[in-house]
């Protein structure tokens, strides 16, 4: 009886070892967060960013936004000074491309699909910024995530005719 128990325990340990080794060997994904506020400084939600093999995954949880379609972009500077948020700079664009998903020379690494905000003003959404990396987004002057008043047309230069910046959040690593 003891021999069967020992063999079973040994076999179980051997089968579990590769899984445990793989989990221990895999590095934790790099993450960052942003707390977004509107032009009056009122909190309107958060974003969690995770570096993946396919770019940066961005999960937003937003509230108190005007219903409708809004452009959302990663911006090149980690400053969100209201009310216009011009301090966030232009779109995050380390490859120096043109703006827009439907331009031959596009898109910026910070271009994201439009955000649909329902009548409640609250929305959860996920995006992937396929050409984005924390190495370039979170450089010496950081990065920000910005929500615009209007829809991004995916072609107009330099920002898709997306209108005013209505919410902004500085991206913080960790």
N, C-alpha and C positions, 0 to 999 in steps of 0.2 A: 504494500500500500504506500509506504514512504517513497519507494522508487518511482512510482507513477506520479505522485505529487511533485517530486523534485523534477522529473522530466517535463511535466506539464508547465511548471513554473519557469524552467529554463527555456522551453520553447516559446512561451508567452513573452519572456524578456527579449529573446532574439527577434521575434516578430515586431515588437514595439520599438526596438532600438533604432532602425532606420527612420521611422517616423519622428521619434524624439530628436534624433540627430538633425534631420532636415529642418525641424522647427527651431532648434537652437542655432543652426547655421544661417538661417534666413535673417537678414538684417531687418529691423523695424522700419516701416515706411516713414519717410520724412513727412511731417505735417506742419501746417500753419493755420492760423485763424485770423479772422477780421470781424470786428464789431462795426456794423454800418449805422450811420446816423444821417438824418435828413439835414436840410439847409439850416434849420432852426436848432440843430444839435440834439434833436430827439432821437433816441435809439429806434431803429426800424428792423433790426435783425442781425443775423450773423452768417458767416461763411466759414466752412472748413475746407481746407485745401490739402490734398494728399498727392505726393509725387508718386507716379506709377511708371511702369515701363512704356506706357503709351502717352505720356504727358502728365499734366496736372489735373486731377479730378477735383471739381469744385462743387460742393454741396451747400446750397443756400437755404436758409429758413428765415423768411421775411414777413413783415406785417406792417400795417398802417401805410401802405403804398396806394397811390391812385390806381384804380382798376384800368386795365388796358394793356397794350403791348409796349414794353420798354426795352431799349438796348441795354446790355450789360457788358462791360469790358474790364479786362485787366489793364491797369495804367502803370506808367513807368516810374513814378515817384511815390514813395510812402509818406505822403502828406495829404491831409484832408481838411484844409482850412475853408470853412464855410464863409458866406453862403454859396459861392459859385464852384468851389472845389477845383479851381484852376491849378492849385498847388500840386495836384496829382499828376500834372504833366499830360503828355499825349498817351496814346495807346502803347502798351508794352509791345515793342517791335524790334527785338535784337537782330533780326535778319534784314531790316530796312526794306520791307516789302510795302506795297500799296495796301490801302484798306479794302476789305470786303471779300466775302466768300465767292462772289460772282465776278470778280475782276481777274483778268489773266495774270496780273502781277501780285495778287493778294494771296493770302490774307495775313494781317498782323498776327503774331502769336497770341495777342490779347483779345482778338476778336472772338466773340462767343455768340451762339444763337440768341435770338430775342427771347425775352422773359414774358410769359403771359400771366398777368395778375388778374385773378377773378374779382367779382364784385365785393367779396369780403375784404379785399386788400391784403390778404395773407396768401403766401405761396411757399412751397418747398420745391426745389428743383435741383437737378444735377447736370453739370456740363463737363466736357473734357476739353482742355486746351492742349491739343495734340503736339504743338511745337514749343510748349512752355516747359521750363525747368526752373527749379528753385535757384540753381546756380546763377542764372541771369536775372530772374525776376527779383530775387532778394539780394541784389548787389548792394553796394555801399549806400545808395540813397533809397533802397527798398522798393516796394510796390504797393499798389492799392487796387481795390475793386470798386467800380463806379457804376451806378445805375443812372440812366438818362431818362429824360421826360418823354421822348418819342421813340418810335420804332427805328431800328437800324435798317437802312435800305440795302445794305451789303455791297454798295458800290461807290457812293459819293465819298470824295476825299475832303478832309483827312479822317472823318469819323462817322461816315454813314448817315449824315444829316439827322443825327439822333437827338438834337436839341440840348437843352440845359442839363447839367448834372444835378440830379435831385437827391442822391444819397451816395455816401462814400465811406469806405472803411480801409484803414491801414492794415496791411498784411503783416502779421507777427509770427515769426518762426517758433515752432514748438508747441 
